[in-house]
Every structure is written in C-alpha cells, then in structure tokens.
Amino acid sequence: MTDAVKGPASYFPSIEKKYGRPIAQWKDLIRSSPLAQHMELVNWLKAEHGLGHGHANALVAHTLAEARGK
C-alpha cells in the first residue's frame, strides 16, 4: 500500500494538468522572482500566470519550505 501524498504536493498533478507546465518550471519561476513574501508570490502567480489561489498557494508554500530546508 502506498502512502497518499499530503500537503501542498498533493496539488501538483492537477497543477500540471490544468496549466500545462511541470512543477519544476513553476518552482523555477518562483525562485527567480524578485518577490520574497509568501502572499506577494501567490498574488503574482494569480495575476501574471492565471493560477487559482489554492494552486498558487501550494506551489509557493512548497517552494519556500524547500528553500528553508523543511
């Protein structure tokens, strides 16, 4: 029995399907952005790239957690 993916990563398959980009590309965009605050990044993804709030939030949360080593 495999463990279900939990947390922000559970959104990744639907993000890739809906927006047509691999998660690695979204993370690269987030890391290359001059913005640093969580909600700034979420709002930027929504405004500039058309992501929904939940998808943008999941990507930002996961990417920032990785940067903090969590």
Phi, psi and omega per residue, in radians:
M1 nan 2.259 3.141
T2 -1.620 2.570 3.098
D3 -1.348 2.408 3.095
A4 -1.247 2.485 3.088
V5 -1.234 2.333 -3.118
K6 -2.126 2.924 3.084
G7 1.316 -2.789 -3.067
P8 -0.983 -0.615 -3.096
A9 -1.115 -0.342 3.125
S10 -1.142 -0.341 3.108
Y11 -1.445 -0.286 -2.968
F12 -0.999 -0.795 3.133
P13 -1.032 -0.716 -3.126
S14 -1.270 -0.531 3.080
I15 -1.127 -0.831 -3.139
E16 -1.085 -0.733 -3.123
K17 -1.166 -0.793 -3.043
K18 -1.284 -0.682 -3.010
Y19 -1.854 -0.106 2.986
G20 1.261 0.312 3.086
R21 -2.186 2.522 3.053
P22 -1.195 2.697 -3.127
I23 -1.005 -0.638 3.139
A24 -1.014 -0.663 3.109
Q25 -1.172 -0.716 3.112
W26 -1.102 -0.742 3.140
K27 -1.135 -0.683 3.088
D28 -1.077 -0.723 3.095
L29 -1.062 -0.788 -3.134
I30 -1.104 -0.814 -3.122
R31 -1.152 -0.495 -3.121
S32 -1.551 -0.111 3.136
S33 -1.228 2.525 3.062
P34 -1.280 -0.201 3.130
L35 -1.364 2.656 -3.101
A36 -2.258 -0.451 -3.081
Q37 -1.413 2.516 -3.073
H38 -0.897 -0.991 -3.058
M39 -1.224 -0.492 3.032
E40 -1.073 -0.783 3.140
L41 -1.159 -0.737 3.109
V42 -1.053 -0.858 -3.131
N43 -1.107 -0.619 3.100
W44 -1.141 -0.794 3.114
L45 -1.079 -0.672 3.121
K46 -1.174 -0.829 -3.058
A47 -1.296 -0.764 -3.022
E48 -1.588 -0.426 -3.034
H49 -2.159 0.019 3.028
G50 1.273 0.328 3.117
L51 -1.336 2.638 3.000
G52 -1.295 2.847 -3.069
H53 -1.055 -0.825 -3.106
G54 -1.086 -0.738 3.136
H55 -1.170 -0.780 3.120
A56 -1.094 -0.757 3.136
N57 -1.072 -0.768 3.140
A58 -1.089 -0.787 3.132
L59 -1.085 -0.802 -3.114
V60 -1.157 -0.802 -3.129
A61 -1.028 -0.797 -3.108
H62 -1.172 -0.761 -3.119
T63 -1.146 -0.763 3.133
L64 -1.196 -0.628 3.087
A65 -1.109 -0.716 3.087
E66 -1.055 -0.731 -3.121
A67 -1.130 -0.531 3.100
R68 -1.489 -0.050 3.117
G69 1.395 0.433 3.140
K70 -1.783 nan nan
